[in-house]
């Protein structure tokens, strides 16, 4: 199995569980900023829980081009290239799945905005559910830059590329094109409103998120018709075992698997 994006770059994809052509449900994951298809192990754990709970479900996790084991130059990647990568994966799903199988989407952090922008650009994709986890505020550019600029090891080279040392030991490279692509909060907000009005959309929010401004995000979306908003104890990644267990239990209930 091979999935390439619109630029011909091979994406690192994991398909687990039932075969796509026979699965009753297919869960597609969209990871966050500077991570990969594993989302620091969170997506691995969710996928394992799903496929151990049902023999009729398939999960698809992938890394955006330039990230993880996917091909591509991280320094030139933008929000739009990530949306395009998701589109390539969704096209593969649509061409592979049974006609009556349901598609559900799980997005984490920046993956929320990627998913919302993708769904705003298509009319032939009808996910049964969209689950947003730790949604960043639409005006997140300045917060992200301030957060990383003050962290030890961060540098900006002569080409304007940010070198961000991550807690995992890896380095994320962010070019000016990425910052430009997330400089349109009004458009991002419109995409989110479109998402909640067209699809069954659920939001899971950590109460002690150290990465994003949850209060600012909640204010932006206060009038949007989410099916449900769940506030769960925990940091951005639900790191503590007790928080992770509550998060997993709540997510599986929303997925209805």
C-alpha positions in Angstrom: 0.0 0.0 0.0 1.4 3.4 -1.0 -0.1 6.9 -0.7 1.6 9.8 -2.4 0.6 13.5 -2.0 0.0 15.9 -4.9 3.8 16.6 -5.2 4.5 12.9 -5.6 6.0 12.5 -2.1 5.3 9.2 -0.3 3.5 9.5 2.9 4.2 7.3 5.9 0.9 5.6 6.6 -0.3 3.0 9.0 -3.5 1.1 8.4 -4.7 -1.2 11.2 -7.7 -3.3 12.0 -10.2 -4.4 9.4 -9.6 -4.2 5.7 -10.7 -0.9 4.3 -13.0 -2.6 1.7 -14.9 -4.4 4.4 -14.7 -2.2 7.5 -18.0 -0.8 8.8 -16.1 2.2 10.2 -12.9 3.9 9.3 -11.1 6.3 11.6 -8.7 8.8 10.1 -6.2 10.7 12.3 -4.7 14.1 11.8 -1.7 14.9 14.0 -0.6 18.2 15.4 2.3 20.6 15.0 5.8 19.1 14.5 4.9 15.6 15.4 4.0 12.5 13.3 1.5 9.7 12.9 2.3 8.5 16.4 1.4 11.9 18.1 3.9 11.1 20.9 2.2 7.7 21.3 -1.3 9.1 21.8 -2.5 8.0 18.4 -0.9 4.6 18.8 -2.8 4.0 22.0 -6.1 5.2 20.6 -5.7 3.1 17.5 -4.9 0.0 19.5 -7.8 0.6 21.8 -10.2 1.0 18.8 -9.1 -2.2 16.9 -9.1 -4.2 20.2 -12.7 -3.1 20.8 -14.1 -4.0 17.4 -13.3 -6.3 14.5 -15.2 -4.1 12.0 -13.1 -0.9 12.4 -10.0 0.2 10.5 -7.8 3.1 11.5 -5.5 5.2 9.4 -2.6 7.2 10.8 -0.2 9.2 8.6 2.6 11.7 8.9 2.4 15.0 6.9 5.1 15.3 4.2 8.4 16.4 5.7 7.5 14.8 9.1 8.1 11.4 10.6 9.1 9.0 7.9 7.2 10.8 5.1 9.1 12.2 2.2 9.5 16.0 1.8 11.4 19.0 3.1 10.0 20.1 6.5 11.4 23.7 6.0 9.0 24.4 3.1 5.9 22.8 4.5 2.8 25.0 5.3 -0.7 24.6 6.6 -1.8 24.2 3.0 0.6 21.4 2.2 -0.7 19.6 5.3 -4.3 20.0 4.2 -3.3 18.6 0.8 -1.7 15.6 2.4 -4.9 15.0 4.4 -6.8 15.3 1.1 -4.6 12.6 -0.5 -5.2 10.3 2.4 -9.0 10.9 2.3 -9.1 10.3 -1.5 -7.4 7.0 -0.9 -10.0 6.2 1.8 -12.9 7.1 -0.5 -11.6 5.0 -3.3 -10.9 2.0 -1.0 -13.8 1.8 1.4 -17.1 0.0 1.1 -20.0 2.2 -0.1 -21.9 2.0 3.2 -18.9 2.3 5.6 -18.8 5.3 8.0 -15.8 7.6 8.2 -14.9 9.4 11.4 -12.0 11.8 11.9 -9.9 12.5 15.0 -7.7 15.6 15.0 -5.2 16.8 17.6 -4.0 20.3 18.2 -3.0 21.9 14.9 -4.6 19.0 13.2 -7.9 20.6 14.1 -7.3 23.5 11.8 -6.0 21.2 9.1 -9.1 19.1 9.2 -11.4 22.1 9.3 -9.7 23.7 6.3 -9.8 20.4 4.4 -13.5 19.8 5.0 -14.2 23.4 4.0 -12.7 22.7 0.6 -14.6 19.5 -0.4 -18.2 18.6 -1.0 -17.9 14.8 -1.5 -16.7 13.9 1.9 -19.2 13.4 4.7 -17.6 12.2 7.9 -20.1 10.8 10.3 -18.2 12.4 13.2 -15.3 14.8 13.6 -13.6 14.8 17.0 -11.3 17.8 17.8 -8.8 17.4 20.6 -7.3 20.4 22.2 -8.2 23.0 19.6 -5.8 25.9 19.4 -7.2 29.5 19.2 -7.3 30.8 15.6 -4.9 33.6 16.5 -2.3 31.1 17.6 0.7 32.3 15.5 2.0 34.9 18.0 1.4 32.5 20.9 3.3 29.7 19.2 6.2 32.0 18.3 6.4 33.4 21.8 6.2 29.9 23.3 9.0 28.5 21.2 11.2 31.7 21.1 11.7 31.5 24.8 12.6 27.8 24.9 16.2 26.8 25.2 17.8 25.6 22.0 15.5 27.6 19.7 17.3 29.5 16.9 16.3 31.3 13.7 18.8 31.0 10.9 19.8 33.4 8.1 17.0 32.1 5.9 14.4 32.8 8.6 13.9 29.1 9.4 13.1 28.4 13.0 14.9 25.4 14.6 12.8 24.1 17.5 14.3 21.6 19.9 11.4 19.3 21.0 11.1 17.4 24.3 11.4 14.1 22.3 14.9 15.1 21.3 14.0 15.9 17.7 14.2 19.2 15.9 11.3 20.8 14.1 12.1 23.2 11.2 9.6 25.9 10.5 10.0 28.1 7.5 8.4 31.5 6.8 5.9 29.9 4.5 4.3 28.1 7.5 4.0 31.3 9.6 2.5 33.0 6.6 0.0 30.2 6.1 -1.3 30.5 9.7 -1.7 34.3 9.6 -5.4 34.3 8.6 -7.4 33.8 11.8 -10.6 35.0 10.3 -10.4 32.3 7.6 -9.5 29.6 10.2 -12.5 30.7 12.3 -14.8 30.5 9.3 -13.6 27.0 8.6 -14.3 25.9 12.1 -17.8 27.4 12.0 -18.5 25.6 8.7 -17.3 22.4 10.2 -19.6 22.5 13.2 -22.6 23.5 11.1 -22.1 20.8 8.5 -20.9 17.8 10.5 -21.4 16.2 13.8 -18.4 17.8 15.6 -17.2 17.1 19.1 -14.5 18.9 21.1 -12.4 17.4 23.9 -10.5 20.1 25.8 -7.8 19.6 28.5 -8.4 21.8 31.5 -4.7 22.5 32.2 -3.3 22.9 28.6 0.1 24.4 28.8 0.5 24.8 25.0 -2.6 26.6 23.8 -4.8 29.4 25.1 -8.0 27.4 25.9 -9.9 30.5 27.1 -9.2 32.4 23.9 -10.3 29.4 21.8 -13.5 28.9 23.8 -14.4 32.6 23.3 -13.9 32.3 19.6 -16.2 29.3 19.2 -18.8 30.1 21.9 -21.6 30.3 19.4 -20.7 27.3 17.3 -23.1 24.3 17.4 -20.8 21.5 18.7 -22.6 18.2 19.4 -20.7 18.2 22.7 -17.8 19.8 24.4 -15.9 17.8 27.0 -13.6 19.4 29.5 -11.2 16.7 30.9 -8.4 17.0 33.5 -5.0 17.0 32.0 -2.2 18.8 30.2 -1.9 19.1 26.4 -1.0 15.5 26.0 -2.8 14.0 29.0 0.5 12.9 30.3 -0.4 11.5 33.7 -1.9 8.0 33.8 -5.1 9.0 35.5 -5.7 11.8 33.0 -4.9 9.5 30.0 -7.3 6.9 31.3 -10.2 9.4 31.6 -9.3 10.8 28.2 -9.4 7.4 26.5 -12.6 6.4 28.2 -14.3 9.6 27.1 -13.0 9.4 23.5 -14.2 5.8 23.1 -17.6 6.9 24.3 -17.8 9.7 21.7 -16.6 7.4 19.0 -19.3 4.9 20.0 -17.2 1.9 19.4 
